[in-house]
């Protein structure tokens, strides 16, 4: 049996925070605001995986009201979701995700992000596809107010 999940996340860009995407710190003047490190890509992927196995969303598993999770590295979150996947008797088919940001330019970092995600989910890099796009200066991402991500995950019973 194969199952599909979809995840979306967005965070505001602010001064004084690092810009972490796919577990990679991107050199940029602003970073993402959030309770954790606000890695929108890993959050969207985690939500897609949780959705595929019918396990809710990351807010249920990692609530932003939990002070113990403040500043959480989202790679830890993704590894935990990967464990939930395996413990539930599922294996990853593939992930296809898109980062949506006018700036910074993200394509130079996609291979590093793929390597991190594959490591955290204990899968082949070929199972992870990442893309980056802009919104041609439209909307909150186009105005540089934030960054968003969307992900789709395919899983199957192990």
Contact map, one row per residue, 1 for C-alpha under 8 A:
11100000000000000000000000000000000000000000000000000000000000000000000000000000000000000000000000000000000000000000000000000000000000000000000000000000000110
11110000000000000000000000000000000000000000000000000000000000000000000000000000000000000000000000000000000000000000000000000000000000000000000000000000011110
11111000000000000000000000000000000000000000000000011000000000000000000000000000000000000000000000000000000000000000000000000000000000000000000000000000011100
01111100000000000000000000000000000000000000000100110000000000000000000000000000000000000000000000000000000000000000000000000000000000000000000000000001111000
00111110000000000000000000000000000000000000001111111000000000000000000000000000000000000000000000000000000000000000000000000000000000000000000000000001110000
00011111000000000000000000000000000000000001101110110000000000000000000000000000000000000000000000000000000000000000000000000000000000000000000000000111100000
00001111100000000000000000000000000000000011111110100000000000000000000000000000000000000000000000000000000000000000000000000000000000000000000000000111000000
00000111110000000000000000000000000000000011101100000000000000000000000000000000000000000000000000000000000000000000000000000000000000000000000000011110000000
00000011111000000000000000000000000000011011000000000000000000000000000000000000000000000000000000000000000000000000000000000000000000000000000000011100000000
00000001111100000000000000000000000000010000000000000000000000000000000000000000000000000000000000000000000000000000000000000000000000000000000001111000000000
00000000111110000000000000000001110001010000000000000000000000000000000000000000000000000000000000000000000000000000000000000000000000000000000001110000000000
00000000011111000000000000000001100000000000000000000000000000000000000000000000000000000000000000000000000000000000000000000000000000000000000011100000000000
00000000001111100000000000000111100000000000000000000000000000000000000000000000000000000000000000000000000000000000000000000000000000000000000111100000000000
00000000000111111000000000000111100000000000000000000000000000000000000000000000000000000000000000000000000000000000000000000000000000000000000010000000000000
00000000000011111000000000001110000000000000000000000000000000000000000000000000000000000000000000000000000000000000000000000000000000000000000000000000000000
00000000000001111100000000000110000000000000000000000000000000000000000000000000000000000000000000000000000000000000000000000000000000000000000000000000000000
00000000000001111110000000000111100000000000000000000000000000000000000000000000000000000000000000000000000000000000000000000000000000000000000000000000000000
00000000000000011111000011010111000000000000000000000000000000000000000000000000000000000000000000000000000000000000000000000000000000000000000000000000000000
00000000000000001111100011110111000000100000000000000000000000000000000000000000000000000000000000000000000000000000000000000000000000000000000000000000000000
00000000000000000111111111000011000011100000000000000000000000000000000000000000000000000000000000000000000000000000000000000000000000000000000000000000000000
00000000000000000011111111000000000000111100000000000000000000000000000000000000000000000000000000000000000000001000000000000000000000000000000000000000000000
00000000000000000001111100000000000000101100000000000000000000000000000000100000000000000000000000000000000000011101100000000000000000000000000000000000000000
00000000000000000001111110000000000000100100000000000000000000000000000011100000000000000000000000000000000000001001100000000000000000000000000000000000000000
00000000000000000001111111000000000000000000000000000000000000000000000000000000000000000000000000000000000010011000000000000000000000000000000000000000000000
00000000000000000111101111100000000000000000000000000000000000000000000000000000000000000000000000000000000000000000000000000000000000000000000000000000000000
00000000000000000111100111110000000000000000000000000000000000000000000000000000000000000000000000000000000010000000000000000000000000000000000000000000000000
00000000000000000010000011111000000000000000000000000000000000000000000000000000000000000000000000000000000000000000000000000000000000000000000000000000000000
00000000000000000110000001111110000000000000000000000000000000000000000000000000000000000000000000000001000000000000000000000000000000000000000000000000000000
00000000000000100000000000111110000000000000000000000000000000000000000000000000000000000000000000000000000000000000000000000000000000000000000000000000000000
00000000000011111110000000011111000000000000000000000000000000000000000000000000000000000000000000000000000000000000000000000000000000000000000000000000000000
00000000000011111111000000011111100000000000000000000000000000000000000000000000000000000000000000000000000000000000000000000000000000000000000000000000000000
00000000001111001111000000000111110011100000000000000000000000000000000000000000000000000000000000000000000000000000000000000000000000000000000001100000000000
00000000001111001000000000000011111011000000000000000000000000000000000000000000000000000000000000000000000000000000000000000000000000000000000000000000000000
00000000001000000000000000000001111111000000000000000000000000000000000000000000000000000000000000000000000000000000000000000000000000000000000000000000000000
00000000000000000000000000000000111111000000000000000000000000010000111100000000000000000000000000000000000000000000000000000000000000000000000000000000000000
00000000000000000000000000000000011111100000000000000000000000010000111111000000000000000000000000000000000000000000000000000000000000000000000000000000000000
00000000000000000001000000000001111111100000000000000000000000000000001111000000000000000000000000000000000000000000000000000000000000000000000000000000000000
00000000001000000001000000000001111111110010000000000000000000000000000001000000000000000000000000000000000000000000000000000000000000000000000000000000000000
00000000000000000011111000000001000111111110000000000000000000000000000001000000000000000000000000000000000000000000000000000000000000000000000000000000000000
00000000111000000000100000000000000001111111000000000000000000000000000000000000000000000000000000000000000000000000000000000000000000000000000000111000000000
00000000100000000000110000000000000000111111100000000000000000000000000000000000000000000000000011100000000000000000000000000000000000000000000000011110000000
00000000000000000000111000000000000000111111110000000000000000000000000001100100000000000000000000000000000000000000100000000000000000000000000000000000000000
00000011100000000000000000000000000001111111111000000000010000000000000001000100000000000000000000000000000000000000000000000000000000000000000000000000000000
00000111100000000000000000000000000000011111111100000000000000000000000000000000000000000000000000000000000000000000000000000000000000000000000000001110000000
00000111000000000000000000000000000000001111111110000000000000000000000000000100000000000000001010000000000000000000000000000000000000000000000000000111100000
00000010000000000000000000000000000000000111111111000000110000000000000000001100100000000000000000000000000000000000000000000000000000000000000000000000000000
00001111000000000000000000000000000000000011111111100001110000000000000000000000000000000000000000000000000000000000000000000000000000000000000000000000000000
00011111000000000000000000000000000000000001111111110000000000000000000000000000000000000000000000000000000000000000000000000000000000000000000000000011100000
00001110000000000000000000000000000000000000111111111000000000000000000000000000110010000000000000000000000000000000000000000000000000000000000000000001111000
00001000000000000000000000000000000000000000011111111111110000000000000000000000100010000000000000000000000000000000000000000000000000000000000000000000000000
00011110000000000000000000000000000000000000001111111111100000000000000000000000000000000000000000000000000000000000000000000000000000000000000000000000000000
00111100000000000000000000000000000000000000000111111110000000000000000000000000000000000000000000000000000000000000000000000000000000000000000000000000111000
00101000000000000000000000000000000000000000000011111110000000000000000000000000000010010100000000000000000000000000000000000000000000000000000000000000001000
00000000000000000000000000000000000000000000000001111111000000000000000000000000000000000000000000000000000000000000000000000000000000000000000000000000000000
00000000000000000000000000000000000000000000000001111111100000000000000000000000000000000000000000000000000000000000000000000000000000000000000000000000000000
00000000000000000000000000000000000000000000001001100111110100000000000000000000000000000000000000000000000000000000000000000000000000000000000000000000000000
00000000000000000000000000000000000000000000011001100011111110000000000000000000000000000000000000000000000000000000000000000000000000000000000000000000000000
00000000000000000000000000000000000000000010011001000001111111100000000000000000000000000000000000000000000000000000000000000000000000000000000000000000000000
00000000000000000000000000000000000000000000000000000000111111110000000000000000000000000000000000000000000000000000000000000000000000000000000000000000000000
00000000000000000000000000000000000000000000000000000001111111100000000000000000000000000000000000000000000000000000000000000000000000000000000000000000000000
00000000000000000000000000000000000000000000000000000000111111100000000000000000000000000000000000000000000000000000000000000000000000000000000000000000000000
00000000000000000000000000000000000000000000000000000000011111110100100000001000000000000000000000000000000000000000000000000000000000000000000000000000000000
00000000000000000000000000000000000000000000000000000000011111111100100000000000000000000000000000000000000000000000000000000000000000000000000000000000000000
00000000000000000000000000000000001100000000000000000000001001111110110000000000000000000000000000000000000000000000000000000000000000000000000000000000000000
00000000000000000000000000000000000000000000000000000000000000111110000000000000000000000000000000000000000000000000000000000000000000000000000000000000000000
00000000000000000000000000000000000000000000000000000000000001111111110000000000000000000000000000000000000000000000000000000000000000000000000000000000000000
00000000000000000000000000000000000000000000000000000000000000011111110000000000000000000000000000000000000000000000000000000000000000000000000000000000000000
00000000000000000000000000000000000000000000000000000000000000000111110000000000000000000000000000000000000000000000000000000000000000000000000000000000000000
00000000000000000000000000000000001100000000000000000000000001110111111100000000000000000000000000000000000000000000000000000000000000000000000000000000000000
00000000000000000000000000000000001100000000000000000000000000010111111100000000000000000000000000000000000000000000000000000000000000000000000000000000000000
00000000000000000000000000000000001110000000000000000000000000000000111110000000000000000000000000000000000000000000000000000000000000000000000000000000000000
00000000000000000000000000000000001110000000000000000000000000000000111111011000000000000000000000000000000000000000000000000000000000000000000000000000000000
00000000000000000000001000000000000110000000000000000000000000000000001111111000000000000000000000000000000000000000000000000000000000000000000000000000000000
00000000000000000000001000000000000111100110000000000000000000000000000111111100000000000000000000000000000000000000000000000000000000000000000000000000000000
00000000000000000000011000000000000000000100000000000000000000000000000011111110000000000000000000000000000000000001100100000000000000000000000000000000000000
00000000000000000000000000000000000000000000000000000000000000000000000111111111000000000000000000000000000000000000000000000000000000000000000000000000000000
00000000000000000000000000000000000000000000010000000000000001000000000111111111100000000000000000000000000000000000000000000000000000000000000000000000000000
00000000000000000000000000000000000000000110110000000000000000000000000001111111110000000000000000000000000000000000100110000000000000000000000000000000000000
00000000000000000000000000000000000000000000000000000000000000000000000000111111111000000000000000000000000000000000000110000000000000000000000000000000000000
00000000000000000000000000000000000000000000000000000000000000000000000000011111111100000000000000000000000000000000000000000000000000000000000000000000000000
00000000000000000000000000000000000000000000010011000000000000000000000000001111111110000000000000000000000000000000000000000000000000000000000000000000000000
00000000000000000000000000000000000000000000000010000000000000000000000000000111111111000000000000000000000000000000000110000000000000000000000000000000000000
00000000000000000000000000000000000000000000000000000000000000000000000000000011111111100000000000000000000000000000000000000000000000000000000000000000000000
00000000000000000000000000000000000000000000000000000000000000000000000000000001111111110000000000000000000000000000000000000000000000000000000000000000000000
00000000000000000000000000000000000000000000000011001000000000000000000000000000111111111111000000000000000000000000000000000000000000000000000000000000000000
00000000000000000000000000000000000000000000000000000000000000000000000000000000011111111110000000000000000000000000000000000000000000000000000000000000000001
00000000000000000000000000000000000000000000000000000000000000000000000000000000001111111100000000000000000000000000000000000000000000000000000000000000000000
00000000000000000000000000000000000000000000000000001000000000000000000000000000000111111100000000000000000000000000000000000000000000000000000000000000000000
00000000000000000000000000000000000000000000000000000000000000000000000000000000000011111110000000000000000000000000000000000000000000000000000000000000000011
00000000000000000000000000000000000000000000000000001000000000000000000000000000000011111111000000000000000000000000000000000000000000000000000000000000001111
00000000000000000000000000000000000000000000000000000000000000000000000000000000000011001111100000000000000000000000000000000000000000000000000000000000001111
00000000000000000000000000000000000000000000000000000000000000000000000000000000000010000111111000000000000000000000000000100010000000000000000000000000111100
00000000000000000000000000000000000000000000000000000000000000000000000000000000000000000011111000000000000000000000000000000010000000000000000000000000111100
00000000000000000000000000000000000000000000000000000000000000000000000000000000000000000001111100000000000000000000000000000011100000000000000000000000111000
00000000000000000000000000000000000000000000100000000000000000000000000000000000000000000001111110000000000000000000000000000011100000000000000000000011110000
00000000000000000000000000000000000000000000000000000000000000000000000000000000000000000000011111000000000000000000000000000001110000000000000000000011100000
00000000000000000000000000000000000000001000100000000000000000000000000000000000000000000000001111100000000000000000000000000000111000000000000000001111000000
00000000000000000000000000000000000000001000000000000000000000000000000000000000000000000000000111110000000000000000000000000000011110000000000000001110000000
00000000000000000000000000000000000000001000000000000000000000000000000000000000000000000000000011111000000000000000000000000000011110000000000000111100000000
00000000000000000000000000000000000000000000000000000000000000000000000000000000000000000000000001111100000000000000000000000000000111100000100000111000000000
00000000000000000000000000000000000000000000000000000000000000000000000000000000000000000000000000111111100000000000000000000000000111100000110101110000000000
00000000000000000000000000000000000000000000000000000000000000000000000000000000000000000000000000011111100000000000000000000000000011111000111100000000000000
00000000000000000000000000000000000000000000000000000000000000000000000000000000000000000000000000001111110000000000000000000000000001000000000100000000000000
00000000000000000000000000010000000000000000000000000000000000000000000000000000000000000000000000001111110000000000000000000000000000000000000000000000000000
00000000000000000000000000000000000000000000000000000000000000000000000000000000000000000000000000001111111100000000000000000000000000000000000000000000000000
00000000000000000000000000000000000000000000000000000000000000000000000000000000000000000000000000000011111111000000000000000000000100000000000000000000000000
00000000000000000000000000000000000000000000000000000000000000000000000000000000000000000000000000000000111111000000000000000000001100000000000000000000000000
00000000000000000000000000000000000000000000000000000000000000000000000000000000000000000000000000000000111111100000000000000000000000000000000000000000000000
00000000000000000000000101000000000000000000000000000000000000000000000000000000000000000000000000000000011111111000000000000000000000000000000000000000000000
00000000000000000000000000000000000000000000000000000000000000000000000000000000000000000000000000000000011111111100000000000000011000000000000000000000000000
00000000000000000000000000000000000000000000000000000000000000000000000000000000000000000000000000000000000111111110000000000000000000000000000000000000000000
00000000000000000000010100000000000000000000000000000000000000000000000000000000000000000000000000000000000011111111000000000000000000000000000000000000000000
00000000000000000000111100000000000000000000000000000000000000000000000000000000000000000000000000000000000011111111100000000000000000000000000000000000000000
00000000000000000000010000000000000000000000000000000000000000000000000000000000000000000000000000000000000001111111110000001001110000000000000000000000000000
00000000000000000000000000000000000000000000000000000000000000000000000000000000000000000000000000000000000000111111111000001000000000000000000000000000000000
00000000000000000000011000000000000000000000000000000000000000000000000000100000000000000000000000000000000000011111111100000000000000000000000000000000000000
00000000000000000000011000000000000000000100000000000000000000000000000000100100000000000000000000000000000000001111111110000001000000000000000000000000000000
00000000000000000000000000000000000000000000000000000000000000000000000000000000000000000000000000000000000000000111111111111011000000000000000000000000000000
00000000000000000000000000000000000000000000000000000000000000000000000000000000000000000000000000000000000000000011111111100000000000000000000000000000000000
00000000000000000000000000000000000000000000000000000000000000000000000000100110010000000000000000000000000000000001111111100000000000000000000000000000000000
00000000000000000000000000000000000000000000000000000000000000000000000000000110010000000000000000000000000000000000111111100000000000000000000000000000000000
00000000000000000000000000000000000000000000000000000000000000000000000000000000000000000000000000000000000000000000011111110000000000000000000000000000000000
00000000000000000000000000000000000000000000000000000000000000000000000000000000000000000001000000000000000000000000011111111010000000000000000000000000000000
00000000000000000000000000000000000000000000000000000000000000000000000000000000000000000000000000000000000000000000010001111111000000000000000000000000000000
00000000000000000000000000000000000000000000000000000000000000000000000000000000000000000000000000000000000000000110010000111111000000000000000000000000000000
00000000000000000000000000000000000000000000000000000000000000000000000000000000000000000000000000000000000000000000000000011111100000000000000000000000000000
00000000000000000000000000000000000000000000000000000000000000000000000000000000000000000001111000000000000000000000010000111111100000000000000000000000000000
00000000000000000000000000000000000000000000000000000000000000000000000000000000000000000000011100000000000000000100110000011111110000000000000000000000000000
00000000000000000000000000000000000000000000000000000000000000000000000000000000000000000000011110000000000000000100000000000111111000000000000000000000000000
00000000000000000000000000000000000000000000000000000000000000000000000000000000000000000000000111100000000001000100000000000001111100000000000000000000000000
00000000000000000000000000000000000000000000000000000000000000000000000000000000000000000000000011100000001001000000000000000000111110000000000000000000000000
00000000000000000000000000000000000000000000000000000000000000000000000000000000000000000000000001111000011000000000000000000000011111000000000000000000000000
00000000000000000000000000000000000000000000000000000000000000000000000000000000000000000000000001111100000000000000000000000000001111100000000000000000000000
00000000000000000000000000000000000000000000000000000000000000000000000000000000000000000000000000011110000000000000000000000000000111111000110000000000000000
00000000000000000000000000000000000000000000000000000000000000000000000000000000000000000000000000011100000000000000000000000000000011111110110000000000000000
00000000000000000000000000000000000000000000000000000000000000000000000000000000000000000000000000000100000000000000000000000000000001111100010000000000000000
00000000000000000000000000000000000000000000000000000000000000000000000000000000000000000000000000000100000000000000000000000000000001111110111000000000000000
00000000000000000000000000000000000000000000000000000000000000000000000000000000000000000000000000000000000000000000000000000000000000111111111000000000000000
00000000000000000000000000000000000000000000000000000000000000000000000000000000000000000000000000000000000000000000000000000000000000101111111000000000000000
00000000000000000000000000000000000000000000000000000000000000000000000000000000000000000000000000000000000000000000000000000000000000000111111111000000000000
00000000000000000000000000000000000000000000000000000000000000000000000000000000000000000000000000011100000000000000000000000000000001101111111111110000000000
00000000000000000000000000000000000000000000000000000000000000000000000000000000000000000000000000001100000000000000000000000000000001111111111110000000000000
00000000000000000000000000000000000000000000000000000000000000000000000000000000000000000000000000000100000000000000000000000000000000001111111110000000000000
00000000000010000000000000000000000000000000000000000000000000000000000000000000000000000000000000001110000000000000000000000000000000000001111111100000000000
00000000000111000000000000000000000000000000000000000000000000000000000000000000000000000000000000000000000000000000000000000000000000000001111111100000000000
00000000011110000000000000000001000000000000000000000000000000000000000000000000000000000000000000001000000000000000000000000000000000000001100111110000000000
00000000011110000000000000000001000000010000000000000000000000000000000000000000000000000000000000111000000000000000000000000000000000000000100111111000000000
00000001111000000000000000000000000000011000000000000000000000000000000000000000000000000000000000111000000000000000000000000000000000000000100001111100000000
00000001110000000000000000000000000000011001000000000000000000000000000000000000000000000000000011110000000000000000000000000000000000000000000000111110000000
00000111100000000000000000000000000000001001100000000000000000000000000000000000000000000000000011100000000000000000000000000000000000000000000000011111000000
00000111000000000000000000000000000000001001100100000000000000000000000000000000000000000000001111000000000000000000000000000000000000000000000000001111100000
00011110000000000000000000000000000000000000100110000000000000000000000000000000000000000000001110000000000000000000000000000000000000000000000000000111110000
00011100000000000000000000000000000000000000100110010000000000000000000000000000000000000001111100000000000000000000000000000000000000000000000000000011111000
01111000000000000000000000000000000000000000000010010000000000000000000000000000000000000001111000000000000000000000000000000000000000000000000000000001111100
01110000000000000000000000000000000000000000000010011000000000000000000000000000000000000111110000000000000000000000000000000000000000000000000000000000111110
11100000000000000000000000000000000000000000000000000000000000000000000000000000000000000111100000000000000000000000000000000000000000000000000000000000011111
11000000000000000000000000000000000000000000000000000000000000000000000000000000000000001110000000000000000000000000000000000000000000000000000000000000001111
00000000000000000000000000000000000000000000000000000000000000000000000000000000000001001110000000000000000000000000000000000000000000000000000000000000000111
